[in-house]
Amino acid sequence: MKKAESGLFVSVDYTGTLDNGEVFDSSEGRQPMEIQMGSGTVIPGF
């Protein structure tokens, strides 16, 4: 598997949850989110 490095595009399956476990967003049943590593386009901690 290739290492995800800054500048590369990656596809990510995700489920976002609140502290109480409630799901607020998910890629389940949809296309994965595509992001460019190091571009700063996702929230901190993702």
FILUMVEX-432263 format. One record per residue: residue in one letter; residue number from 1; x, y, z of N, C-alpha, C in turn. Coordinates in Angstrom, 3 decimals, decimal comma, always signed. Layout:
// residues N
atom code = a; pos = NUM; n.px = X; n.py = Y; n.pz = Z; ca.px = X; ca.py = Y; ca.pz = Z; c.px = X; c.py = Y; c.pz = Z;
...
// end
This chain:
// residues 46
atom code = m; pos = 1; n.px = +0,849; n.py = -1,172; n.pz = +0,000; ca.px = +0,000; ca.py = +0,000; ca.pz = +0,000; c.px = +0,895; c.py = +1,235; c.pz = +0,000;
atom code = k; pos = 2; n.px = +0,544; n.py = +2,214; n.pz = -0,811; ca.px = +1,316; ca.py = +3,450; ca.pz = -0,897; c.px = +1,010; c.py = +4,356; c.pz = +0,303;
atom code = k; pos = 3; n.px = +2,028; n.py = +5,018; n.pz = +0,830; ca.px = +1,874; ca.py = +5,940; ca.pz = +1,949; c.px = +1,208; c.py = +7,229; c.pz = +1,466;
atom code = a; pos = 4; n.px = +0,223; n.py = +7,725; n.pz = +2,213; ca.px = -0,445; ca.py = +8,983; ca.pz = +1,881; c.px = +0,472; c.py = +10,135; c.pz = +2,255;
atom code = e; pos = 5; n.px = +0,954; n.py = +10,853; n.pz = +1,256; ca.px = +1,875; ca.py = +11,966; ca.pz = +1,468; c.px = +1,228; c.py = +13,274; c.pz = +1,036;
atom code = s; pos = 6; n.px = +1,739; n.py = +14,376; n.pz = +1,535; ca.px = +1,226; ca.py = +15,696; ca.pz = +1,202; c.px = +1,174; c.py = +15,879; c.pz = -0,307;
atom code = g; pos = 7; n.px = +0,039; n.py = +16,386; n.pz = -0,781; ca.px = -0,158; ca.py = +16,639; ca.pz = -2,203; c.px = -0,909; c.py = +15,538; c.pz = -2,929;
atom code = l; pos = 8; n.px = -0,914; n.py = +14,328; n.pz = -2,367; ca.px = -1,623; ca.py = +13,220; ca.pz = -3,008; c.px = -3,115; c.py = +13,293; c.pz = -2,693;
atom code = f; pos = 9; n.px = -3,934; n.py = +12,793; n.pz = -3,610; ca.px = -5,372; ca.py = +12,698; ca.pz = -3,387; c.px = -5,690; c.py = +11,318; c.pz = -2,835;
atom code = v; pos = 10; n.px = -6,566; n.py = +11,266; n.pz = -1,828; ca.px = -6,973; ca.py = +10,008; ca.pz = -1,218; c.px = -8,500; c.py = +9,973; c.pz = -1,114;
atom code = s; pos = 11; n.px = -9,063; n.py = +8,775; n.pz = -1,121; ca.px = -10,493; ca.py = +8,577; ca.pz = -0,899; c.px = -10,676; c.py = +8,048; c.pz = +0,518;
atom code = v; pos = 12; n.px = -11,648; n.py = +8,624; n.pz = +1,235; ca.px = -11,834; ca.py = +8,290; ca.pz = +2,639; c.px = -13,300; c.py = +7,944; c.pz = +2,911;
atom code = d; pos = 13; n.px = -13,547; n.py = +6,742; n.pz = +3,448; ca.px = -14,853; ca.py = +6,414; ca.pz = +4,009; c.px = -14,832; c.py = +6,885; c.pz = +5,454;
atom code = y; pos = 14; n.px = -15,932; n.py = +7,493; n.pz = +5,909; ca.px = -15,923; ca.py = +8,064; ca.pz = +7,255; c.px = -17,304; c.py = +7,998; c.pz = +7,897;
atom code = t; pos = 15; n.px = -17,327; n.py = +8,102; n.pz = +9,215; ca.px = -18,544; ca.py = +8,307; ca.pz = +9,996; c.px = -18,207; c.py = +9,330; c.pz = +11,067;
atom code = g; pos = 16; n.px = -18,907; n.py = +10,450; n.pz = +11,053; ca.px = -18,700; ca.py = +11,498; ca.pz = +12,049; c.px = -19,707; c.py = +11,356; c.pz = +13,174;
atom code = t; pos = 17; n.px = -19,215; n.py = +11,331; n.pz = +14,418; ca.px = -20,105; ca.py = +11,185; ca.pz = +15,570; c.px = -19,864; c.py = +12,289; c.pz = +16,595;
atom code = l; pos = 18; n.px = -20,914; n.py = +12,593; n.pz = +17,342; ca.px = -20,810; ca.py = +13,525; ca.pz = +18,455; c.px = -20,317; c.py = +12,776; c.pz = +19,683;
atom code = d; pos = 19; n.px = -19,984; n.py = +13,491; n.pz = +20,751; ca.px = -19,499; ca.py = +12,864; ca.pz = +21,985; c.px = -20,482; c.py = +11,839; c.pz = +22,548;
atom code = n; pos = 20; n.px = -21,789; n.py = +12,048; n.pz = +22,297; ca.px = -22,792; ca.py = +11,126; ca.pz = +22,827; c.px = -23,032; c.py = +9,921; c.pz = +21,905;
atom code = g; pos = 21; n.px = -22,261; n.py = +9,816; n.pz = +20,815; ca.px = -22,371; ca.py = +8,691; ca.pz = +19,907; c.px = -23,308; c.py = +8,903; c.pz = +18,737;
atom code = e; pos = 22; n.px = -24,043; n.py = +10,021; n.pz = +18,736; ca.px = -24,968; ca.py = +10,310; ca.pz = +17,640; c.px = -24,183; c.py = +10,559; c.pz = +16,342;
atom code = v; pos = 23; n.px = -24,592; n.py = +9,899; n.pz = +15,274; ca.px = -23,941; ca.py = +10,074; ca.pz = +13,975; c.px = -24,484; c.py = +11,345; c.pz = +13,321;
atom code = f; pos = 24; n.px = -23,593; n.py = +12,267; n.pz = +12,921; ca.px = -24,033; ca.py = +13,485; ca.pz = +12,253; c.px = -23,737; c.py = +13,480; c.pz = +10,763;
atom code = d; pos = 25; n.px = -22,863; n.py = +12,582; n.pz = +10,298; ca.px = -22,583; ca.py = +12,468; ca.pz = +8,868; c.px = -21,833; c.py = +11,171; c.pz = +8,623;
atom code = s; pos = 26; n.px = -21,991; n.py = +10,627; n.pz = +7,419; ca.px = -21,332; ca.py = +9,383; ca.pz = +7,082; c.px = -21,254; c.py = +9,251; c.pz = +5,568;
atom code = s; pos = 27; n.px = -20,244; n.py = +8,549; n.pz = +5,099; ca.px = -20,139; ca.py = +8,255; ca.pz = +3,671; c.px = -20,805; c.py = +6,918; c.pz = +3,334;
atom code = e; pos = 28; n.px = -21,352; n.py = +6,241; n.pz = +4,338; ca.px = -21,991; ca.py = +4,942; ca.pz = +4,107; c.px = -23,110; c.py = +5,086; c.pz = +3,075;
atom code = g; pos = 29; n.px = -23,060; n.py = +4,251; n.pz = +2,054; ca.px = -24,057; ca.py = +4,294; ca.pz = +0,994; c.px = -23,794; c.py = +5,366; c.pz = -0,047;
atom code = r; pos = 30; n.px = -22,684; n.py = +6,084; n.pz = +0,081; ca.px = -22,305; ca.py = +7,137; ca.pz = -0,866; c.px = -20,867; c.py = +6,910; c.pz = -1,301;
atom code = q; pos = 31; n.px = -20,416; n.py = +7,721; n.pz = -2,223; ca.px = -19,023; ca.py = +7,679; ca.pz = -2,648; c.px = -18,146; c.py = +8,185; c.pz = -1,501;
atom code = p; pos = 32; n.px = -16,943; n.py = +7,619; n.pz = -1,337; ca.px = -16,031; ca.py = +8,143; ca.pz = -0,310; c.px = -15,679; c.py = +9,602; c.pz = -0,605;
atom code = m; pos = 33; n.px = -15,306; n.py = +10,320; n.pz = +0,433; ca.px = -14,869; ca.py = +11,705; ca.pz = +0,279; c.px = -13,454; c.py = +11,686; c.pz = -0,306;
atom code = e; pos = 34; n.px = -13,198; n.py = +12,527; n.pz = -1,309; ca.px = -11,854; ca.py = +12,624; ca.pz = -1,881; c.px = -11,228; c.py = +13,923; c.pz = -1,411;
atom code = i; pos = 35; n.px = -10,033; n.py = +13,811; n.pz = -0,825; ca.px = -9,325; ca.py = +14,991; ca.pz = -0,320; c.px = -7,873; c.py = +14,957; c.pz = -0,778;
atom code = q; pos = 36; n.px = -7,269; n.py = +16,137; n.pz = -0,808; ca.px = -5,843; ca.py = +16,237; ca.pz = -1,109; c.px = -5,103; c.py = +16,375; c.pz = +0,214;
atom code = m; pos = 37; n.px = -4,187; n.py = +15,459; n.pz = +0,460; ca.px = -3,432; ca.py = +15,481; ca.pz = +1,706; c.px = -2,660; c.py = +16,791; c.pz = +1,848;
atom code = g; pos = 38; n.px = -2,751; n.py = +17,388; n.pz = +3,028; ca.px = -2,000; ca.py = +18,596; ca.pz = +3,326; c.px = -2,609; c.py = +19,876; c.pz = +2,809;
atom code = s; pos = 39; n.px = -3,814; n.py = +19,810; n.pz = +2,218; ca.px = -4,411; ca.py = +21,012; ca.pz = +1,624; c.px = -5,184; c.py = +21,842; c.pz = +2,625;
atom code = g; pos = 40; n.px = -5,458; n.py = +21,294; n.pz = +3,829; ca.px = -6,182; ca.py = +22,034; ca.pz = +4,851; c.px = -7,671; c.py = +22,149; c.pz = +4,570;
atom code = t; pos = 41; n.px = -8,244; n.py = +21,243; n.pz = +3,775; ca.px = -9,654; ca.py = +21,353; ca.pz = +3,411; c.px = -10,594; c.py = +20,569; c.pz = +4,318;
atom code = v; pos = 42; n.px = -10,072; n.py = +19,872; n.pz = +5,311; ca.px = -10,933; ca.py = +19,159; ca.pz = +6,269; c.px = -10,714; c.py = +19,742; c.pz = +7,657;
atom code = i; pos = 43; n.px = -11,661; n.py = +19,453; n.pz = +8,556; ca.px = -11,580; ca.py = +20,019; ca.pz = +9,903; c.px = -10,400; c.py = +19,419; c.pz = +10,670;
atom code = p; pos = 44; n.px = -9,811; n.py = +20,186; n.pz = +11,584; ca.px = -8,708; ca.py = +19,645; ca.pz = +12,389; c.px = -9,153; c.py = +18,388; c.pz = +13,140;
atom code = g; pos = 45; n.px = -8,287; n.py = +17,417; n.pz = +13,226; ca.px = -8,601; ca.py = +16,190; ca.pz = +13,935; c.px = -9,200; c.py = +15,104; c.pz = +13,074;
atom code = f; pos = 46; n.px = -9,525; n.py = +15,453; n.pz = +11,818; ca.px = -10,096; ca.py = +14,439; ca.pz = +10,935; c.px = -9,054; c.py = +13,456; c.pz = +10,627;
// end
